[in-house]
């Protein structure tokens, strides 16, 4: 399943993982779009509260630019760098062209929707 992320006037497609958390996110997006304010953290990720919990299956993993993960069951994290921590994978941005530039250096508003 594919979702879209709108960030600073740019649209990125992402492919969701085949797991319970990603399916729950897709079900949520089928109801309506989701707009989140994400904060810059550590110079390699944007993180923000989802406003609800999704089924978590955290595993130690190394993330890379374009990864979308769930942290502590109720926070979305978008990576423009790399980190190693315990996350539940949600998906991955398909084309990273302009990804880091769109995310910028400070906080960012991201709208998630199902791809049509």
Secondary structure, 3 states (H helix, E strand, C coil): CEEEEEECCEEEEEEECCCHHHHHHHHHHHHCCEEEEEEEECCCEEEEECCCCCCCCCEEEEECCCEEEEECCCEEEEECCCEEEEEEEEEEECCCCCHHHHHCCCCEEEEEEECC
